[in-house]
Amino acid sequence: MSFNDCYQCMQPSVYTDGDLVLGGFLPLYTVVHDSEAQWKYFVTSPRENVTFDVFNFQNYGYALIFRFAIEEINRNPLLLPNISLGVRLYNAFPSVVRTLESVLGWLSDKEPPIPNYTCQSHTKNMAVIAGIPSEFLEQAGALLELYRTPQLHPFLKDAYLENSAGEHVSLNENRNCVSRYEIMNFLNFPGGLCLSMKVGEFTPQHRSGPGLMIQEELIEWPFGFTETPHSVCSNSCDPGFMKITQDWKPICCFDCIACPEGEIANQTDSDTCMECPQSEYPNMERNRCLPKIVVFLAYDDPLGMALACTALGFSVITAVVLWVFVKHRDSAIVKANNRTLSYVLLLSLLLCFLCSLLFIGRPDTATCILRQITFGVVFTVAVSAVLAKTITVILAFKALTPGRTVRRLLLSGASNAVVPICSMIQLIICGVWLGTSPPFMDTDTHSEPRHIIIVCDKGSVTAFYCVLGFLGFLALGTFFLAYQARNLPDTFNEAKFLTFSMLVFCSVWVTFLPVYHSSQGKVMVAVEIFSILASSVGLLGCIFAPKCYVIFLHPDRNTSKWLWNKTCFEEK
């Protein structure tokens, strides 16, 4: 090849020489040709039999910007000292084949291109900047990779530049220019004139993440539009709702449903709802969690105050009755029905009223243990005292018939042994309970959605029901014996009072079980306190109210002579 031929292949119409040459591929024309014409690879004047359809003014502007940028870089001695950049522009055709031919032409500096051949002994080609579609760009990039030609040169790695327009130009770790897309708005003018104006930009590889900037006030909307069109099929889901995609529709089509009970969604367009922590609960809108209120049956609570006052009031009444019985201990009515058992019963009832106070206030481990153990033991003492009084009535009646054994048992006070024996059995059961799985303080976060209830866990449920079971066994046995002895000619007819008192006692606790297990929180504790107070009042009123009535209002009946005459009359 002659020098002139080589010179002719190196002279495209848009060419600027330099130490390093940048190639540019921009779709400037849409080209049509006949079967005999050849394609034009450089941006030159049209040849014969080749016509140009539409000239792309926007890409032509990019070509001018590209050339202007190179000239500005060459003018600045600080950017590329002692190095000049050249430009070689090509028209990119809407065809992969033709685009690759243009790339080969740039690589070989010859028209038509010859693969693996160049007119120059040392090529100046440095890199390619292309404005072609992405599918063509992938093909061109693969071809340039074979020739080890980079979209920039290695010495520009990690550069961060500012051009003459004051805009920042940055390169990533692969020596590629960080993409930045301008958002253009076409302005329509009379006469069909259209002008594009920049209204924003998008930088997908921005340092702080994808950056989108739009100046909506600069946008001129077509007729019928007043705001940015929505690109979704469904409106956004507000906080408190979650998205459910619609079947057989795009992902942007969804329904909004409220979060389930106990869950929230605190963001717009949430895919799922999340549960609140155990110490919090959802608000009505289910878009945030609120702290739960810690509750227990406190003394300042109206219910707790009422129960505490009731317990203290009956404790005082029981103490007064005990004082009356001690004061009139030598009277006939007190001596007639084993005054020792009466003292024991009154003391146990006093403790029953006071033990209900253990159920009021903030629970802790100590009070949780004392609640159940004290309740079980003192009620066992009370019921066993009633049982002993019932046995005393039966033995007293049997002693009137011939025989020494029953009289000996009555005089020896054998019935009094019932109280310590039954109490010892209950203590053993409670000891096993404490040794295996004692009660403890716990928190209930599920019974009431907005509250954390501090409760006393029973520990061993089996041991708890063993305590109640033994107490129920004593109560039923006492009721059965008292019922059998209700018509015996007893002094002041105490057998009938004992029967009625145990009927009240059993009724209260039979009613207690279903109500207790159907209630929750502090209401459950209140039910247990009420049962303690009601059963204790039943024993106190039914057994001791008639005796106090005689002591205070009919002292004439509180004599041995009157008791003897009454007993003889009942026997006849």
Secondary structure, 3 states (H helix, E strand, C coil): CCHHHHHHHCCCCCEECCCEEEEEEECCEEEEECCCCCCCCECCCCCCCEEEEEECHHHHHHHHHHHHHHHHHHHCCCCCCCCCEEEEEEECCCCHHHHHHHHHHHHHCCCCCCCCCCCCCCCCEEEEEECCCHHHHHHHHHHHHHCCCCCCCHHHCCCEEECCCCCEEEECCCCCECCCEEEEEEEECHHHCEEEEEEEEEECCCCCCCEEEECHHHCCCCCCCCCCCCCCCCCCCCCCEEEEECCCCCCCCEEEEECCCCEECCCCCECCCEECCCCEEECCCCCCEEECEEECCCCCCHHHHHHHHHHHHHHHHHHHHHHHHHHCCCCHHHHCCCHHHHHHHHHHHHHHHHHHHHHCCCCCHHHHHHHHHHHHHHHHHHHHHHHHHHHHHHHHHHCCCCCHHHHHHHHHCHHHHHHHHHHHHHHHHHHHHHHHCCCEEEEECCCCCCEEEEEEECCCHHHHHHHHHHHHHHHHHHHHHHHHCCCCCCHHHHHHHHHHHHHHHHHHHHHHHHHHHHCCHHHHHHHHHHHHHHHHHHHHHHHHHHHHHHHHHCHHHCCHHHHHHHHHHHHC
